[in-house]
Amino acid sequence: MKQASPRRQRAYDRWTRLRARPLTILIIVGTFVFFVLTGIELMTTSEPLSLVDVTMELVENSLLAGAMVVMAAIASETRILRRQHRLLTDKVSEVAADSEKWRQAAQDVVADLNRAIDSQFSEWGLSEAERGVALLMLKGFSHKEIARLRSSTSATVRQQASAIYEKSSLPNRSEFVAFFLDAMLAPADARQLQVSPDIVADHALQK
């Protein structure tokens, strides 16, 4: 999976570290606003203020400054959440793109494998029925299971399997499956070599 770019990751870490700073700044600004409003009220009042009046002014200014701090904090947090949402959206998009690339690559590999198997069946001269049985054998199904899947009998499947072994010059089911597994597990350059039935027969006789 592709990781986020270093620049984007650094930006995300910086925003995370700075999340605590806006609150401190807002508290300082709110305190400043509180004192400014209180000073303006005291300087612009022509009548002498009692202790109750001063207390009320302090409470009103405190509530006003607090409301401003809360609103600014909400706005700052909203901006941070939007930035994080954009980062998460970008990451999800990258993961989705990587997943699609892997899915497409897997489909291409499966398609190539199917073509290679079908080509080998053609080289051996297998009939359509024998091809179907051979594919199910490669998938690990027993003769009885193949007969049930193909609405046939076990005896018919065994006959078709015997025909497959004869045409492929492979002595049994284990060698038949190993023929394709060895090709898939071999190095890429080795898989490009053409294996003839004669070579397969010699290999079987040596075993």
C-alpha positions as CSV (number, residue, x, y, z in Angstrom):
1,M,0.0,0.0,0.0
2,K,1.3,3.4,-0.9
3,Q,2.2,5.6,2.0
4,A,1.3,9.3,2.3
5,S,3.9,11.7,0.9
6,P,6.5,13.0,3.4
7,R,5.3,16.6,2.8
8,R,1.7,15.7,3.5
9,Q,2.6,13.7,6.6
10,R,4.7,16.6,8.0
11,A,1.7,18.9,7.5
12,Y,-0.6,16.5,9.3
13,D,1.8,16.2,12.2
14,R,2.2,20.0,12.4
15,W,-1.6,20.4,12.5
16,T,-1.8,17.8,15.2
17,R,0.8,19.6,17.3
18,L,-0.8,23.0,16.8
19,R,-4.3,21.8,17.9
20,A,-3.6,22.9,21.5
21,R,-2.2,26.3,20.6
22,P,-5.4,28.0,19.3
23,L,-7.2,27.4,22.7
24,T,-4.3,29.1,24.5
25,I,-4.3,32.0,22.1
26,L,-8.1,32.4,22.3
27,I,-8.0,32.5,26.1
28,I,-5.4,35.3,25.9
29,V,-7.4,37.2,23.4
30,G,-10.6,36.7,25.5
31,T,-8.8,38.0,28.6
32,F,-7.6,41.0,26.6
33,V,-11.1,41.7,25.3
34,F,-12.5,41.4,28.8
35,F,-10.2,44.0,30.1
36,V,-10.7,46.3,27.1
37,L,-14.5,46.1,27.4
38,T,-14.3,46.7,31.2
39,G,-12.0,49.6,30.8
40,I,-14.2,51.2,28.1
41,E,-17.3,50.8,30.3
42,L,-15.5,52.4,33.3
43,M,-14.1,55.3,31.3
44,T,-17.3,56.1,29.5
45,T,-19.6,56.0,32.5
46,S,-20.3,59.5,33.8
47,E,-22.1,58.4,36.9
48,P,-20.3,56.9,39.9
49,L,-20.6,53.1,39.9
50,S,-21.4,51.1,43.0
51,L,-19.8,47.8,43.8
52,V,-22.9,46.0,42.4
53,D,-22.7,48.0,39.1
54,V,-19.0,47.1,38.8
55,T,-19.7,43.5,39.5
56,M,-22.5,43.4,36.9
57,E,-20.3,45.0,34.3
58,L,-17.6,42.4,35.0
59,V,-20.0,39.6,34.7
60,E,-21.5,40.9,31.4
61,N,-18.0,41.5,29.9
62,S,-16.9,38.1,31.1
63,L,-19.9,36.4,29.4
64,L,-19.3,38.4,26.2
65,A,-15.6,37.6,26.1
66,G,-16.3,33.9,26.9
67,A,-18.8,33.7,24.1
68,M,-16.3,35.2,21.7
69,V,-13.7,32.7,22.8
70,V,-16.1,29.7,22.4
71,M,-17.2,30.8,19.0
72,A,-13.6,31.3,17.9
73,A,-12.6,27.9,19.3
74,I,-15.4,26.2,17.4
75,A,-14.4,27.9,14.2
76,S,-10.7,26.9,14.7
77,E,-11.7,23.3,15.5
78,T,-13.9,23.2,12.5
79,R,-11.0,24.2,10.3
80,I,-8.8,21.6,11.8
81,L,-11.4,18.9,11.3
82,R,-11.8,19.9,7.7
83,R,-8.1,19.6,7.1
84,Q,-8.0,16.2,8.7
85,H,-11.0,15.1,6.7
86,R,-9.2,16.1,3.5
87,L,-6.1,14.1,4.6
88,L,-8.2,11.1,5.4
89,T,-10.1,11.4,2.1
90,D,-6.8,11.5,0.2
91,K,-5.6,8.4,2.1
92,V,-8.8,6.5,1.4
93,S,-8.4,7.4,-2.3
94,E,-4.9,6.2,-2.4
95,V,-5.9,2.9,-0.7
96,A,-8.8,2.5,-3.2
97,A,-6.4,3.2,-6.1
98,D,-3.9,0.6,-4.8
99,S,-6.7,-1.9,-4.3
100,E,-7.9,-1.4,-7.9
101,K,-4.4,-1.8,-9.3
102,W,-3.9,-5.1,-7.3
103,R,-7.3,-6.4,-8.4
104,Q,-6.5,-5.6,-12.1
105,A,-3.1,-7.2,-11.8
106,A,-4.6,-10.3,-10.2
107,Q,-7.2,-10.5,-13.0
108,D,-4.5,-10.2,-15.6
109,V,-2.5,-13.0,-13.9
110,V,-5.5,-15.3,-13.7
111,A,-6.4,-14.6,-17.4
112,D,-2.8,-15.4,-18.5
113,L,-2.9,-18.6,-16.4
114,N,-6.2,-19.6,-17.9
115,R,-4.9,-19.0,-21.4
116,A,-1.7,-21.0,-20.7
117,I,-3.7,-24.0,-19.3
118,D,-6.1,-23.9,-22.2
119,S,-3.2,-23.7,-24.7
120,Q,-1.6,-26.8,-23.0
121,F,-4.9,-28.7,-23.2
122,S,-5.1,-27.8,-26.9
123,E,-1.5,-29.1,-27.4
124,W,-2.5,-32.4,-25.8
125,G,-5.6,-32.6,-27.9
126,L,-8.1,-32.8,-25.0
127,S,-11.8,-32.9,-25.8
128,E,-14.2,-30.4,-24.3
129,A,-15.4,-32.9,-21.7
130,E,-11.8,-33.8,-20.8
131,R,-10.9,-30.1,-20.5
132,G,-13.7,-29.7,-18.0
133,V,-12.6,-32.7,-16.0
134,A,-9.0,-31.6,-16.1
135,L,-9.8,-28.2,-14.8
136,L,-11.7,-29.6,-11.9
137,M,-8.9,-32.0,-11.1
138,L,-6.5,-29.0,-11.0
139,K,-8.9,-27.4,-8.5
140,G,-8.5,-30.5,-6.2
141,F,-11.9,-32.1,-6.7
142,S,-12.1,-35.9,-6.4
143,H,-13.6,-38.1,-9.2
144,K,-16.8,-38.5,-7.2
145,E,-17.1,-34.8,-6.7
146,I,-16.4,-34.1,-10.4
147,A,-19.1,-36.6,-11.4
148,R,-21.6,-34.9,-9.1
149,L,-20.7,-31.4,-10.5
150,R,-20.9,-32.6,-14.1
151,S,-24.0,-34.7,-13.6
152,S,-22.0,-37.7,-14.7
153,T,-20.9,-41.0,-13.1
154,S,-17.6,-41.8,-11.4
155,A,-16.8,-44.4,-14.0
156,T,-17.1,-41.9,-16.8
157,V,-14.9,-39.4,-15.0
158,R,-12.3,-42.1,-14.4
159,Q,-12.3,-43.0,-18.1
160,Q,-11.9,-39.3,-19.0
161,A,-9.1,-38.9,-16.4
162,S,-7.3,-42.0,-17.9
163,A,-7.6,-40.4,-21.4
164,I,-6.2,-37.1,-20.0
165,Y,-3.2,-39.0,-18.6
166,E,-2.6,-40.9,-21.8
167,K,-2.8,-37.8,-24.0
168,S,-0.5,-35.8,-21.7
169,S,2.0,-38.6,-21.3
170,L,1.6,-38.2,-17.5
171,P,1.2,-41.4,-15.5
172,N,-1.2,-40.3,-12.8
173,R,-3.1,-37.4,-11.2
174,S,-0.2,-36.3,-9.0
175,E,2.1,-35.9,-12.0
176,F,-0.7,-34.1,-13.9
177,V,-1.2,-31.5,-11.2
178,A,2.6,-31.2,-10.6
179,F,3.1,-30.4,-14.3
180,F,1.2,-27.1,-13.9
181,L,2.3,-26.4,-10.3
182,D,6.0,-26.7,-11.3
183,A,5.4,-24.4,-14.2
184,M,3.7,-21.8,-12.0
185,L,6.4,-22.0,-9.2
186,A,9.3,-21.9,-11.6
187,P,11.3,-18.7,-12.2
188,A,9.9,-16.3,-14.8
189,D,12.5,-17.1,-17.4
190,A,12.0,-20.8,-17.0
191,R,8.2,-20.5,-17.4
192,Q,8.8,-19.1,-20.8
193,L,10.4,-22.4,-22.1
194,Q,8.2,-24.7,-24.1
195,V,7.8,-28.2,-22.4
196,S,7.1,-30.9,-24.9
197,P,5.2,-34.1,-24.1
198,D,8.4,-36.1,-24.8
199,I,10.2,-34.3,-22.1
200,V,7.3,-34.9,-19.7
201,A,7.3,-38.6,-20.6
202,D,11.1,-38.9,-20.0
203,H,10.7,-37.1,-16.7
204,A,8.0,-39.5,-15.6
205,L,10.1,-42.6,-16.6
206,Q,13.0,-41.3,-14.6
207,K,10.8,-41.2,-11.5
